[in-house]
Amino acid sequence: MLVTAYLAFVGLLASCLGLELSRCRAKPPGRACSNPSFLQFQLDFYQVYFLALAADWLQAPYLYKLYQHYHFLEGQIAILYVCGLASTVLFGLVASSLVDWLGRKKSCVLFSLTYSLCCLTKLSQDYFVLLVGRALGGLSTALLFSAFEAWYIHEHVERHDFPAEWIPATFARAAFWNHALAVVAGVAAEAVASWMGLGPVAPFVAAIPLLALAGVLALRNWGENYDRQRAFSRTCAGGLRCLLSDRRVLLLGTIQALFESVIFIFVFLWTPVLDPYGAPLGIVFSSFMAASLLGSSLYRIATSKRYHLQPMHLLSLAVLIVVFSLFMLTFSTSPGQESPVESFIAFLLIELACGLYFPSMSFLRRKVIPETEQAGVLNWFRVPLHLLACLGLLVLHDSDRKTGTRNMFSICSAVMVMALLAVVGLFTVVRHDAELRVPSPTGEPYAPEL
C-alpha cells in the first residue's frame, strides 16, 4: 500500500503538470493579465485567501487519525463528524447575512481566530472540547466559503471599478491553486506527522501560524465593505419559490444533495479503510487532490473548442464514475476479503469524478438559477445534503466496523443510482435548452465554484 500510494501520487502529479503546462502554452494572454493595478489587487486577495486555504487543507489528512490516536471508538468519531456537519449547516444558513452585517474584512479576521481556536482544541483529549472544536470548525468553514469571495467581488466592482468580466479569471486561477495547495498540504501534513515523527496533531498546530498570518495581512492590506440590504428570511423565501417553480432547479438540487452527501461520507471513510494497511495518509490525500485536479483539467479540455462536450454530459459521466467506484468498494471492503489497493483506486476515481462534477454543476447552476436567488437556493440545497450525510454516519455505523463500512458503501451506491436517475430526468428536461450549452469557447474557461 505504501508503494502504491507514492506511485499513484507521482503518476497523477505528472499527468496534471503535463496537462496544465500544455494549456498554458496554448492559451493567449488576456487583457486583465496585463493590468498592473488589477494584478496588485489580485495579489492582495490571493495572499490572504491562499493562506486560509492552505491552513484548511493541512488539517484534512489526519483528522480521523487524530481522533483514533486519542482512542475514541468509530461511533464516537462519527458523532464528532456529524457535529461538524451540523454546525456547517446552521452557520452556513446565516453566514451570508452575518458577513454582510459584520463586514467582510472583519469576517475574514474572525475566520482566522475561530479556526485557530478550532486547531487548538485538537491538543485536548477531552471529548467535549473536541465537540466544541468541531462546532468552531463548522463556523470557520461557513466563513471561508462566504466572506472571502464576497469581499473580493465587492472590492473588484465597487471600489476598484474593474470590469465584472474579469472576476471569472480571478476565481479560475484561485480554483487551480486551491487544488495545488491541497496537494502540497497533504505532503506537508505527512512530513510533520510521519516523517518528522510529531504525530497526527502536528498538522493542526502547523496550521495556526498560517491562519494568524492570514488575519494579520487582511487587517493590514484590506479595506472594509458591507452589504446590509439582504434579509435572511427574504433570501430563503425567494430561494424556496425559485426551487419549487422551476423543475430544473429542483432536479439540480436533488443531484447536488445526493452526490455531495455521498462525498461527505467518503471523506469520513477513506482513512479507516486504508490506514490499517500502512497507507501514508498525507500522500494518499495528496493523490486524491491530484486526481481531482486532473478531473478539472479534463473538464476544461472536454469543453474546449476542440472537443466541445457539454457540462450536462460531463455531469452524467461524473455520476456514473462514482456509481461504478462505490460498487467496487462494496466488494473491496467485504469482511475477510479486503483489497486496499482496489479501494484506493476506487477512491481516486471518486476524486476524479469530483473534478468533473463541481465545474459542471457550477456552470449549470449559474445558467438555471437567477443571480439574485443564488444564495437562497444554495441554502436550501445544503440542508438535505448535510442531513443525508449526518444520517448516513449515525445510522449506518451502528454496527460492526467492517460490516458497517461495507454497508455504508452499499447504501451510498443506492443513493448514487438515485442521483443518476435525477441526472436522466434533468437531461430529459433540458435536452433542447440551448441556454445550458457551452458556446464555442474563445476566452477564459468556466471556473469551478470555490
C-alpha positions in Angstrom: 0.0 0.0 0.0 2.9 2.4 0.8 4.5 1.9 -2.6 1.1 2.1 -4.4 0.3 5.4 -2.8 3.6 7.0 -3.8 3.5 5.6 -7.3 -0.1 6.9 -7.7 0.9 10.3 -6.4 3.8 10.7 -8.8 1.8 9.5 -11.8 -1.2 11.7 -11.1 1.0 14.7 -10.4 3.0 14.2 -13.6 -0.3 14.0 -15.6 -1.6 17.2 -14.0 1.5 19.1 -14.7 1.6 17.9 -18.3 -1.9 19.0 -19.0 -1.6 22.4 -17.3 1.7 23.2 -19.0 0.3 22.4 -22.4 -2.7 24.5 -21.6 -0.6 27.4 -20.5 1.5 27.3 -23.7 -1.7 27.2 -25.8 -3.6 30.0 -24.0 -3.1 33.6 -25.3 -2.7 36.3 -22.6 -5.8 38.1 -21.6 -6.3 41.8 -21.2 -6.7 41.5 -17.4 -3.3 39.9 -17.1 -1.5 43.0 -18.3 -3.2 45.5 -16.0 -0.8 46.3 -13.1 -3.4 47.7 -10.8 -5.6 44.6 -11.2 -2.6 42.3 -10.7 -1.7 44.0 -7.4 -5.3 43.8 -6.3 -5.4 40.1 -7.1 -2.1 39.6 -5.2 -3.5 41.3 -2.1 -6.5 38.9 -2.2 -4.5 35.8 -3.0 -2.0 36.4 -0.2 -4.8 36.1 2.4 -7.1 33.6 0.7 -4.4 31.1 -0.2 -3.0 31.1 3.4 -6.6 30.4 4.6 -7.0 27.6 2.1 -3.6 26.1 2.9 -4.4 26.0 6.6 -7.7 24.4 5.9 -6.2 21.7 3.7 -3.4 21.0 6.0 -5.8 19.6 8.6 -7.7 17.3 6.3 -5.4 14.2 6.0 -5.1 13.5 9.8 -8.4 14.5 11.3 -9.8 10.9 11.6 -6.4 9.6 12.6 -6.1 12.1 15.4 -9.4 11.0 17.0 -8.3 7.4 16.5 -5.0 8.2 18.2 -7.0 9.5 21.2 -8.6 6.0 21.4 -12.1 7.1 20.5 -14.4 4.4 19.1 -15.6 4.7 15.5 -19.1 5.6 16.6 -17.7 8.4 18.8 -15.7 9.7 15.8 -18.8 9.6 13.6 -20.6 11.8 16.1 -17.7 14.3 16.0 -18.0 14.4 12.2 -21.8 14.8 12.5 -21.3 17.7 14.9 -19.0 19.4 12.3 -21.5 18.9 9.5 -24.5 20.1 11.6 -22.6 23.3 12.6 -21.7 23.8 9.0 -25.4 23.6 8.1 -26.5 26.0 10.9 -23.8 28.6 10.4 -24.0 28.2 6.6 -27.6 29.3 6.6 -26.8 32.6 8.3 -23.2 33.1 7.1 -24.1 35.4 4.2 -26.3 37.7 6.4 -23.7 37.6 9.2 -20.9 38.6 6.9 -22.9 41.4 5.3 -23.8 42.8 8.7 -20.4 42.4 10.5 -18.3 43.4 7.5 -16.4 41.1 5.1 -12.9 42.1 6.3 -13.9 41.6 10.0 -15.5 38.2 9.0 -12.2 37.1 7.4 -10.3 38.0 10.5 -13.0 36.3 12.6 -12.4 33.2 10.5 -8.7 33.2 11.3 -9.5 33.5 15.0 -12.2 30.8 15.2 -10.2 28.3 13.0 -7.1 28.9 15.2 -9.2 28.1 18.3 -10.5 25.0 16.4 -6.9 23.8 15.9 -6.0 24.5 19.5 -8.9 22.2 20.7 -7.2 19.3 18.9 -4.5 19.4 21.6 -7.1 18.2 24.1 -8.2 14.6 24.5 -11.4 15.7 26.2 -14.4 14.7 24.1 -16.5 17.7 24.9 -13.6 20.1 24.0 -13.3 18.2 20.7 -17.0 18.7 20.1 -16.6 22.4 20.6 -13.7 22.4 18.2 -15.9 20.7 15.6 -18.6 23.4 16.1 -15.9 26.1 15.7 -14.7 24.3 12.5 -18.3 24.5 11.1 -18.4 28.2 11.7 -15.0 28.7 10.2 -15.9 26.7 7.1 -19.0 28.8 6.6 -17.0 32.0 6.8 -14.3 30.6 4.5 -16.8 30.0 1.7 -18.7 33.2 2.1 -16.7 36.1 3.5 -13.6 35.9 1.2 -15.4 35.7 -2.1 -18.0 38.4 -1.0 -15.1 40.7 0.0 -13.4 40.3 -3.3 -16.4 40.8 -5.6 -17.4 43.9 -3.8 -13.9 45.4 -3.9 -13.5 44.4 -7.6 -16.7 46.0 -8.8 -17.5 48.8 -6.3 -14.1 50.1 -5.0 -11.8 49.5 -8.0 -14.3 49.6 -10.8 -12.7 46.8 -12.7 -14.8 45.1 -15.4 -17.1 42.4 -14.0 -15.9 40.1 -16.8 -12.5 39.8 -15.1 -14.0 38.2 -12.0 -14.1 34.6 -13.5 -10.4 34.9 -14.4 -9.5 35.5 -10.7 -11.6 32.6 -9.5 -10.4 30.3 -12.3 -6.9 30.9 -11.1 -7.9 30.5 -7.5 -9.6 27.2 -8.3 -6.4 25.8 -9.8 -4.2 27.0 -7.0 -6.7 25.7 -4.5 -6.1 22.2 -5.9 -2.4 22.8 -6.0 -2.3 23.9 -2.4 -4.3 20.8 -1.3 -1.7 18.6 -3.0 1.2 20.4 -1.2 -0.7 20.4 2.1 -1.1 16.7 2.0 2.7 16.2 1.6 3.4 18.8 4.3 1.0 17.0 6.7 2.7 13.7 6.0 6.1 15.4 6.6 5.3 16.9 10.0 3.1 14.0 11.3 5.0 11.0 10.0 8.5 11.8 8.5 9.3 14.1 11.5 7.5 11.8 13.9 5.5 14.6 15.6 2.2 12.7 15.5 -1.3 13.3 14.0 -1.8 16.6 16.0 1.2 18.3 14.3 -0.7 19.4 11.1 -3.2 21.2 13.2 -0.6 23.0 15.2 1.2 23.9 11.9 -2.0 25.4 10.5 -2.2 28.0 13.3 0.7 30.3 12.1 -0.8 30.3 8.6 -4.2 31.4 10.0 -2.6 34.1 12.1 -0.7 35.4 9.1 -3.9 35.5 7.0 -5.6 37.5 9.7 -2.8 40.0 10.0 -2.5 40.5 6.3 -6.3 41.1 6.0 -6.1 43.6 8.8 -3.2 45.5 7.2 -4.0 45.3 3.5 -7.7 45.1 3.1 -10.4 47.7 3.3 -13.8 47.0 4.9 -17.0 46.7 3.0 -20.6 45.9 4.0 -24.0 45.0 2.5 -26.9 45.5 4.9 -29.6 45.2 2.3 -30.1 41.4 2.3 -32.7 40.0 4.8 -32.2 36.3 5.6 -35.9 35.4 5.6 -36.4 37.2 2.3 -33.4 35.4 0.8 -34.7 32.0 1.9 -38.2 32.6 0.8 -37.1 33.8 -2.6 -34.8 30.7 -2.9 -37.7 28.4 -2.0 -40.0 30.0 -4.6 -37.3 29.5 -7.3 -36.7 25.9 -6.2 -40.4 25.0 -6.4 -41.3 26.9 -9.5 -38.6 25.5 -11.8 -38.2 21.8 -12.3 -34.6 22.2 -13.5 -33.6 23.9 -10.2 -35.3 21.1 -8.2 -33.5 18.4 -10.1 -30.2 20.2 -9.8 -30.8 20.4 -6.0 -31.6 16.7 -5.8 -28.5 15.8 -7.7 -26.3 18.0 -5.5 -27.8 16.7 -2.2 -27.4 13.1 -3.2 -23.9 13.4 -4.8 -22.3 15.6 -2.2 -23.8 13.8 0.8 -22.0 10.6 -0.5 -18.8 12.6 -0.9 -19.1 13.7 2.8 -19.4 10.1 3.8 -16.4 9.2 1.6 -14.4 11.9 3.5 -15.2 10.1 6.7 -14.5 6.5 5.4 -11.3 6.7 3.5 -9.0 6.8 6.5 -10.4 3.7 8.4 -10.4 1.8 5.1 -6.8 2.4 4.1 -5.0 3.3 7.4 -4.9 -0.3 8.8 -2.7 -1.3 5.8 0.0 1.2 6.4 -1.1 3.9 3.9 0.8 7.2 4.2 -2.3 9.4 4.9 -0.8 12.7 3.7 0.4 11.2 0.4 -2.9 9.4 -0.1 -4.7 12.7 0.5 -2.4 14.5 -2.0 -3.1 11.7 -4.5 -6.8 12.4 -4.1 -6.3 16.1 -4.7 -4.1 15.4 -7.7 -6.9 13.2 -9.1 -9.4 15.9 -8.5 -7.1 18.4 -10.3 -6.8 16.0 -13.2 -10.6 15.8 -13.4 -10.8 19.6 -13.5 -8.2 19.8 -16.3 -10.1 17.1 -18.2 -13.2 19.2 -17.8 -11.5 22.2 -19.4 -10.2 20.1 -22.2 -13.6 18.4 -22.8 -15.4 21.8 -23.0 -12.7 23.4 -25.2 -13.2 24.3 -28.8 -11.6 21.1 -30.0 -13.9 18.6 -28.2 -16.9 20.9 -27.3 -18.5 18.5 -24.9 -21.3 19.9 -22.7 -21.3 20.2 -18.9 -24.5 18.1 -18.8 -22.7 15.2 -20.4 -19.7 15.6 -18.0 -22.1 15.7 -15.0 -23.6 12.4 -16.2 -20.2 10.9 -16.6 -19.1 12.1 -13.1 -22.2 10.4 -11.5 -21.6 7.2 -13.5 -17.9 7.0 -12.4 -19.0 7.4 -8.7 -21.6 4.7 -9.1 -19.0 2.3 -10.5 -16.5 3.2 -7.8 -19.0 2.6 -5.0 -19.8 -0.8 -6.4 -16.1 -1.5 -6.5 -15.9 -0.5 -2.8 -18.7 -2.8 -1.7 -16.6 -5.7 -2.9 -13.1 -4.4 -1.9 -14.3 -3.8 1.7 -16.0 -7.2 2.1 -15.1 -8.6 5.5 -12.3 -11.1 5.2 -11.7 -10.3 1.6 -10.5 -6.7 1.8 -8.4 -5.3 -1.0 -6.9 -1.9 0.0 -5.3 -1.3 -3.5 -8.7 -1.7 -5.2 -10.3 0.5 -2.6 -7.6 3.1 -3.2 -8.2 3.0 -6.9 -11.9 3.4 -6.3 -11.3 6.5 -4.1 -9.1 8.0 -6.8 -11.9 7.5 -9.3 -14.3 9.3 -7.0 -12.0 12.2 -6.7 -11.5 12.3 -10.5 -15.3 12.4 -10.8 -15.4 15.3 -8.3 -13.0 17.2 -10.6 -15.6 16.8 -13.4 -18.7 17.3 -11.2 -18.0 20.6 -9.5 -17.3 22.8 -12.6 -20.2 21.1 -14.4 -22.6 21.8 -11.5 -21.3 25.3 -11.1 -22.0 26.1 -14.8 -25.5 24.6 -14.7 -26.4 26.5 -11.5 -25.2 29.8 -13.0 -27.4 29.2 -16.0 -30.5 27.9 -14.3 -30.7 29.9 -11.0 -31.2 33.7 -11.3 -28.2 35.5 -9.7 -30.5 37.3 -7.2 -31.7 33.9 -5.9 -28.4 32.1 -5.8 -27.8 32.4 -2.1 -31.3 31.4 -1.1 -31.4 28.4 -3.4 -28.0 27.2 -2.3 -29.1 27.4 1.3 -32.0 25.0 0.5 -29.6 22.7 -1.4 -27.3 22.4 1.6 -29.9 21.4 4.2 -30.8 17.9 2.7 -27.2 17.4 1.6 -25.9 17.6 5.2 -28.9 15.8 6.7 -28.3 12.8 4.4 -24.6 12.8 5.3 -25.4 13.0 9.0 -28.0 10.3 8.9 -25.6 8.1 7.0 -22.9 8.5 9.6 -25.2 8.0 12.5 -27.4 5.1 11.3 -25.1 3.0 9.2 -22.2 2.9 11.7 -24.4 1.5 14.4 -22.9 -1.9 13.6 -19.7 -3.8 13.5 -16.9 -1.7 12.0 -16.1 -3.9 9.0 -19.7 -4.9 8.0 -20.7 -1.3 8.8 -18.2 0.1 6.3 -19.3 -2.2 3.6 -23.0 -1.5 4.4 -22.2 2.3 4.1 -20.8 1.8 0.6 -23.7 -0.3 -0.4 -26.2 2.3 0.7 -24.1 5.0 -0.9 -24.3 3.0 -4.2 -28.1 3.1 -4.0 -28.0 6.8 -3.3 -25.8 7.5 -6.3 -28.2 5.4 -8.5 -30.9 7.7 -7.4 -28.7 10.7 -8.3 -28.2 9.1 -11.7 -31.9 8.8 -12.2 -32.2 12.5 -11.3 -29.5 13.3 -13.9 -31.5 11.4 -16.5 -34.6 13.4 -15.5 -32.7 16.7 -15.8 -31.2 15.6 -19.2 -34.8 14.9 -20.4 -36.0 18.3 -19.3 -33.0 20.4 -20.7 -32.0 18.4 -23.8 -33.4 21.1 -26.1 -32.3 24.0 -23.9 -29.6 26.0 -25.8 -29.0 28.2 -22.7 -27.4 25.2 -20.9 -24.8 24.6 -23.7 -21.3 26.0 -23.7 -20.8 28.4 -26.6 -17.8 28.0 -28.8 -15.0 29.0 -26.3 -12.9 32.0 -27.2 -11.8 33.2 -23.8 -11.3 32.0 -20.2 -12.7 28.6 -19.3 -15.5 28.4 -16.8 -14.2 28.3 -13.3 -15.2 25.8 -10.7 -17.1 27.3 -7.8 -15.0 27.6 -4.6 
